[in-house]
Amino acid sequence: METLKKFWRAWMRFGHFMGDMVGRVVMTLFYFTILLPFGLIITLFSDPLDRKHTNQPPVWHARTTGDRTLEEARRQF
């Protein structure tokens, strides 16, 4: 019986080790196949701050809010 307990403990240590390694490999593959290309595409092709139009003067975008009165501010919750 003691031999089985030792085997079980060794097997559990091996399982934790393999789970850790597989997790690292899967997350590394996920990063390099999904997140990295997505981030590069977004970085290269998007311009959320309109900074690429350098021949025009800076333009401020109007901010729209709905809480202009004290009563509207009280009703937000």
C-alpha positions in Angstrom: 0.0 0.0 0.0 2.9 2.4 0.8 4.4 1.7 -2.6 1.1 2.8 -4.3 1.1 6.1 -2.3 4.7 6.8 -3.3 3.8 6.1 -6.9 0.7 8.3 -6.7 2.7 11.2 -5.2 5.3 10.9 -8.0 2.6 10.6 -10.6 0.9 13.8 -9.2 4.2 15.7 -9.3 4.7 14.6 -12.9 1.2 15.6 -13.8 1.7 19.1 -12.3 5.0 19.5 -14.1 3.4 18.4 -17.5 0.4 20.6 -16.9 2.7 23.6 -16.3 4.7 22.8 -19.5 1.6 22.3 -21.7 0.0 25.5 -20.3 3.1 27.5 -21.1 3.3 26.1 -24.7 -0.4 26.7 -25.3 -0.3 30.2 -24.0 2.8 31.0 -26.0 1.2 29.7 -29.2 -1.9 31.7 -28.4 0.1 34.9 -28.0 2.2 34.5 -31.1 -0.7 33.3 -33.4 -3.6 35.4 -32.1 -2.6 38.4 -29.9 0.6 39.5 -31.6 -0.8 39.7 -35.2 -4.0 41.4 -33.9 -1.9 44.0 -32.1 0.3 44.6 -35.1 -2.7 45.0 -37.4 -4.4 47.4 -35.1 -1.2 49.4 -34.6 -0.5 49.7 -38.3 -4.0 50.3 -39.7 -5.9 52.2 -37.0 -5.7 55.9 -36.1 -8.1 56.6 -33.2 -6.5 60.0 -32.4 -6.4 61.2 -36.0 -2.7 61.8 -35.8 -1.9 60.7 -39.4 -3.4 63.8 -40.9 -0.5 66.0 -40.3 -1.3 68.6 -43.0 -4.3 69.8 -41.1 -4.4 71.7 -37.9 -5.4 69.8 -34.8 -9.1 69.5 -34.3 -10.9 69.0 -31.0 -13.7 66.5 -31.0 -16.9 67.8 -29.2 -17.7 65.9 -26.1 -21.3 65.0 -25.6 -22.7 64.5 -22.1 -26.1 63.8 -20.8 -25.7 65.0 -17.2 -26.0 68.7 -17.6 -28.4 69.4 -14.8 -28.3 68.5 -11.1 -31.5 66.5 -11.5 -30.0 64.4 -14.4 -26.9 63.8 -12.3 -29.1 62.5 -9.4 -31.0 60.1 -11.8 -27.8 58.3 -13.0 -27.9 55.6 -10.4 
